[in-house]
Amino acid sequence: MRSTVLFASVLLPLLLASCGERKPATSAARPALAAAPHAGASAADPVALAARPPAPTPEQLEAGAAAVRERAVLMHAIFGDLFNSASNDAPMKLADPDQPGERMYAIEPVAHTFLPNGDAVLVAKALVEQPDRDGNRIHTEGGLLNIFIVRKTDGRWTLLKHHANIARMGSWERIGKAEFVNLAAGKPGLAMRFGSGFQQMSESAIGLFDLGADPIHALTGEGVAVAASSPGCVPEELETCYEIAANWRFAASASGAAYDDLVFTFTGQDDGKKDGRRKGEQGPVLAADMTGHKGSARYAYDGKRYVLVEGKNPAQEY
């Protein structure tokens, strides 16, 4: 195996080296959900292709369990007895975003947080159910992002607003990992980090959403690529092996836009291969032709969506 090939790792410790500059958008005093001890609004449903994290500590396990209990309270407030705590979902008929008519979906909670005014934000995924197959899901598809805004009045949580089927993302029943951020001062937002992997390729992207918008919609279109790799690549057989990943952060808008700029720092390389000859061998053979990727890209909000305004995003090319 050539020493130049960096692709022995199974993939993306990449993906989500992350956004330490933004903290969850929470209020100073957060309302209690039932009797469960409060846990930070930790995200569930990690991207399927992310590297295996270190084993959680007992404190992290309890915090995660408390967050699950909190989300169950919110699901009960929204769906009542339709929420099945055993399967952690509830049935809901919604308009199909891809064709006329409605379909039956299973709604699963993913993550939650609290807005500064005390309202709860529940992020959920909608998965298509197939009634002719006893409610089984289409496992190879990703999910549809749903956001529920829930308000506590007279000691009870009630549904205030449902933003339905906002965006399709992910694969294999996963829509990715939710992270609550501030898109600008006083503007709580949601960053969804999602990915897919098929055959010899994997990719991941980030999608941004303003939790104060009505309706909530994607600010990044179908997402901005943050990683791409060929984890099953065999250097001697495939024409191209590659592994590219980015760290990302927010920076103050250089143009005075409504939202902060997104800045990415990329690292990685690809081996495009070239024909060569080895001494004593007949005919052309594949030889390494490594190209390094190191640089940055800056995206700014143009009034409709985030667009590339500076640098280059090599992960977007795969």
C-alpha positions as semicolon CSV with decimal commas, in nm:
position;residue;x (nm);y (nm);z (nm)
1;M;0,000;0,000;0,000
2;R;0,142;0,337;-0,094
3;S;0,254;0,555;0,190
4;T;0,089;0,849;0,018
5;V;-0,260;0,712;0,055
6;L;-0,437;0,862;0,350
7;F;-0,762;0,680;0,303
8;A;-0,720;0,383;0,536
9;S;-0,937;0,548;0,797
10;V;-1,302;0,453;0,769
11;L;-1,425;0,804;0,749
12;L;-1,494;1,128;0,877
13;P;-1,375;1,208;1,211
14;L;-1,424;1,478;0,967
15;L;-1,768;1,551;0,968
16;L;-1,829;1,723;1,248
17;A;-1,538;1,877;1,410
18;S;-1,738;2,157;1,507
19;C;-1,875;2,486;1,591
20;G;-1,750;2,571;1,934
21;E;-1,820;2,940;1,901
22;R;-2,197;2,906;1,918
23;K;-2,389;2,798;2,226
24;P;-2,744;2,664;2,246
25;A;-3,001;2,941;2,228
26;T;-3,147;2,914;2,575
27;S;-3,293;3,155;2,824
28;A;-3,138;3,223;3,162
29;A;-3,432;3,074;3,349
30;R;-3,572;2,769;3,175
31;P;-3,913;2,622;3,253
32;A;-3,930;2,275;3,403
33;L;-4,082;1,989;3,210
34;A;-4,283;1,766;3,441
35;A;-4,070;1,636;3,727
36;A;-3,769;1,539;3,521
37;P;-3,440;1,711;3,609
38;H;-3,345;1,951;3,335
39;A;-3,081;1,852;3,083
40;G;-2,933;2,074;2,818
41;A;-3,107;2,048;2,484
42;S;-2,874;1,780;2,358
43;A;-2,921;1,652;2,007
44;A;-3,018;1,298;1,918
45;D;-3,000;1,106;1,595
46;P;-2,628;1,148;1,503
47;V;-2,537;1,139;1,139
48;A;-2,500;0,777;1,037
49;L;-2,157;0,832;0,888
50;A;-1,997;1,012;1,182
51;A;-1,703;0,854;1,361
52;R;-1,780;0,659;1,677
53;P;-1,762;0,899;1,974
54;P;-1,587;0,816;2,301
55;A;-1,791;0,627;2,558
56;P;-2,024;0,866;2,747
57;T;-1,970;0,937;3,115
58;P;-2,241;0,849;3,370
59;E;-2,326;1,220;3,392
60;Q;-2,366;1,241;3,016
61;L;-2,585;0,931;3,016
62;E;-2,816;1,080;3,280
63;A;-2,828;1,413;3,098
64;G;-2,924;1,232;2,779
65;A;-3,192;1,030;2,957
66;A;-3,334;1,346;3,114
67;A;-3,348;1,513;2,771
68;V;-3,536;1,211;2,633
69;R;-3,788;1,240;2,917
70;E;-3,834;1,609;2,844
71;R;-3,899;1,540;2,478
72;A;-4,154;1,275;2,574
73;V;-4,341;1,540;2,775
74;L;-4,346;1,768;2,472
75;M;-4,459;1,485;2,241
76;H;-4,745;1,404;2,481
77;A;-4,843;1,772;2,484
78;I;-4,858;1,778;2,103
79;F;-5,003;1,435;2,025
80;G;-5,172;1,319;2,344
81;D;-5,240;0,945;2,351
82;L;-5,124;0,911;1,990
83;F;-4,766;0,934;2,112
84;N;-4,625;0,584;2,157
85;S;-4,349;0,606;2,417
86;A;-4,231;0,252;2,337
87;S;-4,159;0,332;1,971
88;N;-4,092;0,700;2,046
89;D;-4,315;0,828;1,767
90;A;-4,663;0,945;1,679
91;P;-4,863;0,912;1,355
92;M;-4,951;1,229;1,167
93;K;-5,100;1,296;0,825
94;L;-4,916;1,574;0,643
95;A;-4,907;1,724;0,297
96;D;-4,649;1,552;0,078
97;P;-4,387;1,813;-0,021
98;D;-4,307;1,630;-0,345
99;Q;-4,652;1,563;-0,488
100;P;-5,017;1,661;-0,440
101;G;-5,206;1,506;-0,153
102;E;-5,125;1,384;0,196
103;R;-4,934;1,090;0,338
104;M;-4,912;0,926;0,675
105;Y;-4,587;0,988;0,860
106;A;-4,429;0,870;1,183
107;I;-4,306;1,174;1,379
108;E;-3,996;1,111;1,593
109;P;-3,842;1,371;1,828
110;V;-3,478;1,457;1,760
111;A;-3,378;1,748;1,987
112;H;-3,523;2,040;2,180
113;T;-3,433;2,373;2,333
114;F;-3,600;2,676;2,488
115;L;-3,627;3,022;2,336
116;P;-3,554;3,330;2,545
117;N;-3,929;3,388;2,591
118;G;-3,969;3,041;2,745
119;D;-4,127;2,869;2,446
120;A;-3,999;2,519;2,377
121;V;-3,870;2,422;2,032
122;L;-3,904;2,054;1,944
123;V;-3,711;1,935;1,638
124;A;-3,856;1,618;1,488
125;K;-3,826;1,404;1,178
126;A;-4,115;1,277;0,971
127;L;-4,067;0,930;0,824
128;V;-4,297;0,794;0,557
129;E;-4,520;0,506;0,666
130;Q;-4,647;0,245;0,425
131;P;-4,997;0,134;0,529
132;D;-4,991;-0,159;0,287
133;R;-4,689;-0,295;0,477
134;D;-4,833;-0,274;0,828
135;G;-4,690;0,073;0,886
136;N;-4,332;-0,021;0,796
137;R;-4,113;0,263;0,683
138;I;-3,906;0,314;0,374
139;H;-3,573;0,256;0,544
140;T;-3,348;0,386;0,270
141;E;-3,499;0,734;0,273
142;G;-3,399;1,019;0,497
143;G;-3,647;1,221;0,696
144;L;-3,838;1,545;0,667
145;L;-3,755;1,818;0,915
146;N;-4,044;1,931;1,135
147;I;-4,031;2,199;1,405
148;F;-4,294;2,239;1,677
149;I;-4,315;2,553;1,892
150;V;-4,476;2,472;2,228
151;R;-4,582;2,727;2,492
152;K;-4,648;2,675;2,861
153;T;-4,971;2,840;2,978
154;D;-5,130;2,788;3,319
155;G;-4,882;2,510;3,391
156;R;-4,954;2,314;3,072
157;W;-4,762;2,285;2,747
158;T;-4,973;2,345;2,436
159;L;-4,884;2,351;2,068
160;L;-4,838;2,704;1,939
161;K;-4,703;2,644;1,586
162;H;-4,608;2,350;1,365
163;H;-4,365;2,408;1,079
164;A;-4,428;2,094;0,874
165;N;-4,195;1,911;0,636
166;I;-3,955;2,204;0,605
167;A;-3,672;2,019;0,430
168;R;-3,573;1,667;0,327
169;M;-3,231;1,552;0,444
170;G;-3,023;1,252;0,543
171;S;-3,064;0,884;0,458
172;W;-3,158;0,555;0,622
173;E;-3,425;0,715;0,844
174;R;-3,183;0,975;0,982
175;I;-3,202;1,347;0,926
176;G;-2,879;1,425;1,107
177;K;-2,766;1,595;1,425
178;A;-2,930;1,911;1,557
179;E;-2,729;2,194;1,708
180;F;-2,888;2,511;1,843
181;V;-2,697;2,824;1,750
182;N;-2,734;3,200;1,725
183;L;-2,749;3,312;1,363
184;A;-2,688;3,670;1,477
185;A;-2,738;3,866;1,797
186;G;-3,086;3,789;1,927
187;K;-3,163;3,539;1,649
188;P;-3,184;3,180;1,777
189;G;-3,132;2,926;1,503
190;L;-3,095;2,560;1,423
191;A;-2,801;2,399;1,245
192;M;-2,872;2,053;1,103
193;R;-2,563;1,849;1,018
194;F;-2,668;1,566;0,791
195;G;-2,512;1,322;0,551
196;S;-2,552;1,020;0,329
197;G;-2,339;0,733;0,214
198;F;-2,386;0,500;-0,079
199;Q;-2,148;0,248;-0,231
200;Q;-1,801;0,408;-0,237
201;M;-1,900;0,764;-0,147
202;S;-2,011;0,960;0,157
203;E;-2,091;1,324;0,204
204;S;-2,219;1,559;0,471
205;A;-2,361;1,909;0,476
206;I;-2,499;2,174;0,707
207;G;-2,842;2,336;0,687
208;L;-2,939;2,652;0,878
209;F;-3,286;2,759;0,995
210;D;-3,410;3,070;1,176
211;L;-3,629;2,958;1,467
212;G;-3,795;3,299;1,483
213;A;-3,906;3,301;1,119
214;D;-4,262;3,227;1,009
215;P;-4,260;3,018;0,809
216;I;-3,926;2,856;0,896
217;H;-3,734;2,767;0,583
218;A;-3,385;2,658;0,484
219;L;-3,137;2,945;0,470
220;T;-2,879;2,729;0,295
221;G;-3,084;2,570;0,018
222;E;-3,013;2,198;0,008
223;G;-2,719;2,249;0,242
224;V;-2,357;2,359;0,230
225;A;-2,110;2,070;0,195
226;V;-1,875;2,027;0,491
227;A;-1,719;1,686;0,416
228;A;-1,680;1,431;0,140
229;S;-1,489;1,104;0,125
230;S;-1,458;0,768;-0,044
231;P;-1,427;0,542;0,262
232;G;-1,438;0,218;0,062
233;C;-1,181;0,334;-0,188
234;V;-0,916;0,083;-0,298
235;P;-0,630;0,297;-0,431
236;E;-0,516;0,039;-0,686
237;E;-0,865;-0,002;-0,833
238;L;-1,051;0,328;-0,830
239;E;-0,964;0,631;-1,032
240;T;-1,010;0,875;-0,746
241;C;-0,974;0,845;-0,370
242;Y;-1,052;1,150;-0,160
243;E;-1,115;1,268;0,193
244;I;-1,203;1,631;0,267
245;A;-1,349;1,785;0,581
246;A;-1,414;2,126;0,728
247;N;-1,441;2,299;1,062
248;W;-1,699;2,576;1,057
249;R;-1,789;2,880;1,262
250;F;-1,989;3,200;1,246
251;A;-1,830;3,541;1,197
252;A;-1,983;3,887;1,203
253;S;-2,144;3,972;0,869
254;A;-1,906;4,168;0,651
255;S;-2,199;4,312;0,453
256;G;-2,440;4,397;0,732
257;A;-2,671;4,107;0,642
258;A;-2,949;3,984;0,866
259;Y;-2,743;3,678;0,965
260;D;-2,376;3,625;1,046
261;D;-2,141;3,486;0,782
262;L;-2,044;3,117;0,775
263;V;-1,671;3,048;0,758
264;F;-1,527;2,706;0,672
265;T;-1,169;2,582;0,705
266;F;-1,099;2,280;0,484
267;T;-0,830;2,014;0,498
268;G;-0,783;1,691;0,302
269;Q;-0,653;1,553;-0,023
270;D;-0,749;1,342;-0,319
271;D;-0,561;1,100;-0,540
272;G;-0,681;1,152;-0,895
273;K;-0,440;0,890;-1,034
274;K;-0,240;0,910;-1,348
275;D;-0,097;0,657;-1,590
276;G;0,267;0,579;-1,531
277;R;0,524;0,313;-1,596
278;R;0,718;0,113;-1,343
279;K;1,060;-0,012;-1,432
280;G;1,050;-0,369;-1,552
281;E;0,672;-0,375;-1,596
282;Q;0,479;-0,370;-1,919
283;G;0,217;-0,111;-2,007
284;P;0,059;0,173;-1,812
285;V;-0,024;0,136;-1,445
286;L;-0,201;0,361;-1,200
287;A;0,028;0,590;-1,005
288;A;-0,060;0,825;-0,724
289;D;-0,129;1,185;-0,820
290;M;-0,202;1,357;-0,489
291;T;-0,367;1,696;-0,463
292;G;-0,388;1,863;-0,123
293;H;-0,686;2,069;-0,015
294;K;-0,625;2,335;0,246
295;G;-0,807;2,663;0,252
296;S;-1,121;2,843;0,356
297;A;-1,458;2,948;0,223
298;R;-1,692;3,220;0,342
299;Y;-2,067;3,223;0,288
300;A;-2,288;3,529;0,339
301;Y;-2,665;3,570;0,351
302;D;-2,783;3,763;0,044
303;G;-3,138;3,824;0,161
304;K;-3,265;3,488;0,038
305;R;-3,000;3,229;0,119
306;Y;-2,633;3,178;0,205
307;V;-2,404;3,208;-0,099
308;L;-2,030;3,165;-0,144
309;V;-1,863;3,507;-0,140
310;E;-1,500;3,422;-0,076
311;G;-1,266;3,124;-0,123
312;K;-1,353;2,777;-0,248
313;N;-1,545;2,480;-0,107
314;P;-1,369;2,163;-0,232
315;A;-1,620;1,933;-0,061
316;Q;-1,894;2,079;-0,285
317;E;-1,719;1,936;-0,592
318;Y;-1,776;1,569;-0,508
